[in-house]
């Protein structure tokens, strides 16, 4: 019997239900977007863009193997990769570090990496909070959260309304599962279905696509993009597809990575593609005449044609 994400302890269906309830209560157009937008009269031509995220239970094996720097990189990636889906340039970042008891060496490594990595994206580490919660956090463990603010000109913001029939979907490779699906990955490892070496293989730092996407936005080369996290390719790509359109995705075009083949063998096609990015860290949507330039700018992440936009009133993403 194959184990799924819900049996491991995480329910995507419940998360979707909660999102719908929040959307009803808050009545905000921001719900369901990759980041929130905020207007202020001081900046009439711009949106402030805010987002917050953590690294999930991937932090448990990262702590076990002393990969503290990866924790910091993943935290940045999970926030800035979301922000860039609106075309926003990051301005500043704050972190929250909750620990059982303070370890100065570990905490300083984390903060130093945050600062140095953020500087690559012209983003300032503005501040943060360190909390010792020994009645809440397990000994020798900690958890982190991040919060980022960016800026985008209103007429340059990436929107799903930009996407049209015959546009092309381009995939950028991931380094691995990034920071999603680790409750399931850890359960598979605990059951002896993933080896120690395979577990370690999943712990590569999350790719950060900010500089490439910003360059594409500056050149008016793309219409939308989707950060592929929890919910997989379909669950995230549908967030940037308007009603009446569908992203027809050819999964055979995704470069093969052994760890994803192993995960698919263990949990099945449907569960794997619903839980993991399966090798696609970011999806970009562009008109056919812009594809060549997009591929040139994003060459670091070995871009590939993932599919195209077609007319379809029944579904927004179709994995074929």
C-alpha positions in Angstrom: 0.0 0.0 0.0 1.4 3.4 -1.0 1.6 6.1 1.6 0.3 9.5 0.8 0.8 13.1 2.1 -2.4 13.0 4.2 -1.5 9.7 5.8 1.9 11.2 6.7 0.2 14.0 8.5 -0.5 16.9 6.0 -3.8 17.5 4.3 -3.7 19.6 1.2 -7.6 19.4 1.0 -7.9 20.9 4.5 -5.5 23.7 3.5 -7.6 24.4 0.4 -10.7 24.5 2.6 -9.1 26.9 5.0 -8.0 29.2 2.1 -11.6 29.3 0.9 -12.9 30.2 4.3 -10.3 32.9 4.8 -11.2 34.3 1.4 -14.8 34.5 2.4 -14.2 36.1 5.8 -11.4 38.5 4.8 -12.9 39.3 1.4 -9.5 40.2 0.0 -8.3 39.8 -3.6 -4.9 38.9 -2.1 -6.1 35.4 -0.9 -4.8 32.8 -3.3 -2.1 35.0 -4.8 1.6 34.3 -4.3 2.0 37.5 -2.3 -0.2 40.3 -1.1 -0.4 43.8 -2.6 -0.9 47.0 -0.7 -1.7 50.5 -2.1 -0.6 53.7 -0.4 -1.1 57.3 -1.5 2.6 58.1 -1.0 3.3 55.6 -3.8 0.5 56.1 -6.3 2.2 54.3 -9.2 3.3 51.3 -7.2 2.1 48.4 -5.1 3.9 47.3 -2.0 4.1 43.5 -2.0 4.4 41.4 1.2 4.7 37.7 1.9 5.6 35.4 4.7 6.7 31.7 4.8 8.8 29.1 6.5 10.7 26.0 5.4 8.4 23.4 6.8 9.6 20.1 8.3 12.6 20.0 6.0 14.2 21.9 8.9 14.3 18.7 10.9 16.8 16.8 8.7 18.6 20.0 8.0 19.3 20.5 11.7 20.2 16.8 12.0 22.9 17.1 9.3 24.0 20.6 10.5 22.9 22.3 7.3 22.2 25.6 9.0 23.1 27.6 5.9 20.6 25.7 3.8 17.9 26.7 6.4 18.6 30.4 5.7 18.7 30.0 1.9 15.5 28.0 1.9 13.8 30.6 4.0 14.8 33.4 1.6 13.7 31.3 -1.4 10.3 30.4 -0.1 9.5 34.1 0.4 11.3 35.8 -2.5 10.3 33.2 -5.1 6.7 33.9 -4.1 7.2 37.7 -4.3 8.7 37.5 -7.7 5.6 35.9 -9.1 4.1 39.4 -9.0 7.1 40.9 -10.6 8.1 42.7 -7.4 11.7 43.6 -6.5 12.5 42.7 -2.9 13.2 45.6 -0.5 13.7 44.2 2.9 13.4 41.0 4.9 12.7 40.1 8.6 13.1 36.7 10.2 11.7 34.9 13.3 13.9 32.3 15.0 12.2 30.2 17.7 14.4 27.8 19.6 14.4 25.6 22.7 17.5 27.3 24.1 19.8 29.7 22.3 22.9 28.3 20.6 24.9 31.4 19.6 27.0 29.6 17.1 24.1 28.1 15.2 22.0 31.3 15.3 24.9 33.5 14.1 25.5 31.1 11.2 21.9 31.4 10.2 21.8 35.2 10.5 25.1 35.6 8.7 23.9 33.5 5.8 20.6 35.4 5.6 22.4 38.7 5.3 24.9 37.5 2.8 22.4 35.7 0.6 19.8 38.5 0.6 22.5 40.9 -0.6 22.6 39.0 -3.9 19.1 40.2 -4.5 19.5 43.8 -3.3 17.4 42.9 -0.3 18.2 44.2 3.2 17.9 42.1 6.3 16.1 44.7 8.3 15.7 42.9 11.6 14.0 40.0 13.2 13.1 38.2 16.5 14.8 35.4 18.4 12.6 33.6 20.9 13.6 30.9 23.4 10.5 28.7 23.9 11.8 25.8 25.9 8.2 24.7 26.8 7.2 24.6 23.2 10.2 23.8 21.0 12.0 20.4 21.4 15.6 20.3 22.7 18.2 20.9 20.1 15.6 22.1 17.6 14.4 25.4 16.2 12.0 26.8 13.7 12.2 29.8 11.5 9.8 32.2 9.6 10.4 34.9 7.2 8.7 38.1 6.1 9.5 40.1 3.0 8.4 43.4 1.4 8.9 44.4 -2.2 7.8 47.0 -4.7 6.3 46.7 -8.2 5.0 49.4 -10.6 1.3 48.9 -11.0 1.4 48.7 -14.8 4.3 46.2 -14.7 2.8 43.7 -12.2 2.5 40.1 -13.4 -1.2 39.1 -13.6 -3.1 36.1 -14.7 -5.2 38.4 -17.0 -2.1 38.9 -19.1 -2.1 35.2 -20.1 -3.7 34.4 -23.5 -4.3 31.3 -25.6 -1.2 30.0 -27.4 1.2 31.4 -24.8 4.0 29.1 -23.9 4.8 27.6 -20.5 8.5 27.4 -19.7 9.9 25.4 -16.8 12.9 26.2 -14.7 14.6 23.3 -13.0 14.5 22.7 -9.3 17.4 21.5 -7.2 15.2 18.8 -5.7 12.0 18.9 -3.6 13.0 22.4 -2.4 11.0 23.0 0.8 7.8 21.0 0.3 6.6 17.5 1.0 9.1 16.7 3.7 6.6 15.3 6.1 6.0 12.6 3.5 9.7 12.3 2.6 10.6 11.8 6.2 7.9 9.2 6.7 9.2 7.3 3.7 12.7 7.4 5.2 11.5 6.3 8.6 9.8 3.3 6.9 13.0 2.3 5.2 11.6 3.2 1.7 14.2 6.0 1.2 17.8 5.4 2.1 19.9 7.9 4.1 21.7 8.9 0.9 18.4 9.5 -0.9 17.2 11.6 2.1 20.3 13.7 2.0 19.9 14.1 -1.8 16.6 15.8 -1.2 18.2 18.4 1.0 19.8 20.6 -1.6 19.1 24.3 -1.1 16.1 25.7 -2.8 16.8 27.6 -6.1 16.2 31.4 -5.9 15.0 32.7 -9.3 14.7 36.4 -8.3 17.4 38.0 -10.5 16.5 36.1 -13.6 12.7 36.9 -13.3 13.4 40.5 -12.5 15.5 40.8 -15.7 12.6 39.2 -17.7 10.2 41.7 -16.2 12.4 44.6 -17.0 12.4 43.5 -20.6 8.6 42.9 -20.7 9.4 39.3 -21.7 6.9 37.4 -19.6 3.2 37.6 -18.7 3.0 35.5 -15.5 5.0 33.0 -13.4 4.2 30.5 -10.7 6.4 29.2 -7.9 5.9 25.5 -7.7 5.6 24.6 -4.0 2.9 22.6 -2.0 0.2 21.5 -4.4 2.7 20.7 -7.2 2.7 22.0 -10.8 -1.1 22.0 -11.3 -2.0 23.4 -7.9 0.3 26.4 -8.3 0.1 27.0 -12.0 -3.7 27.3 -11.9 -3.3 30.3 -9.7 -2.0 32.3 -12.7 -4.5 31.0 -15.3 -7.8 32.9 -16.0 -11.1 31.2 -16.4 -11.6 29.7 -19.8 -7.9 28.9 -20.3 -5.9 25.8 -19.5 -2.2 25.1 -19.2 -1.6 21.9 -21.1 1.5 20.5 -19.5 3.7 17.7 -21.0 5.3 16.0 -18.0 7.6 14.0 -20.4 9.3 17.3 -21.1 10.5 17.6 -17.5 14.2 16.7 -17.2 14.5 13.4 -15.3 16.0 13.4 -11.8 16.3 10.0 -10.1 15.0 11.1 -6.7 11.7 12.2 -8.3 11.4 8.9 -10.1 11.9 7.1 -6.8 9.3 9.3 -5.1 6.8 8.7 -7.9 7.4 4.9 -7.7 6.8 5.0 -3.9 3.6 7.2 -3.8 2.2 7.0 -7.3 1.9 9.5 -10.1 -1.1 11.5 -8.8 0.3 11.9 -5.2 3.8 12.7 -6.4 2.6 15.5 -8.8 0.2 16.8 -6.1 2.9 17.0 -3.4 6.3 17.7 -5.0 7.6 20.0 -7.7 8.8 16.9 -9.6 11.8 18.9 -11.0 10.1 22.2 -11.9 10.9 25.0 -9.5 9.2 27.8 -11.4 6.9 28.1 -14.4 7.1 31.1 -16.7 4.4 32.0 -19.2 5.4 34.0 -22.2 4.2 34.7 -25.8 5.8 32.5 -28.4 8.0 35.3 -29.8 9.6 35.9 -26.4 10.5 32.3 -25.6 14.0 32.3 -27.1 15.0 35.3 -25.0 13.5 33.9 -21.9 15.5 30.7 -22.3 18.7 32.7 -22.8 18.2 34.8 -19.7 17.3 31.8 -17.5 20.0 29.4 -18.8 21.4 28.9 -15.3 18.2 26.9 -14.5 18.2 24.8 -17.8 14.8 26.1 -19.0 12.6 23.8 -21.1 9.3 24.0 -22.9 6.7 22.6 -20.5 3.5 23.2 -22.4 1.2 25.8 -23.8 -2.0 27.7 -23.0 -5.2 26.4 -24.7 -8.9 27.2 -24.4 -10.7 25.0 -21.9 -13.6 25.8 -19.7 -13.4 22.6 -17.6 -9.9 22.8 -16.1 -7.0 25.3 -15.7 -4.2 22.8 -15.8 -4.0 19.5 -17.6 -1.0 17.1 -17.0 -0.6 15.0 -20.1 
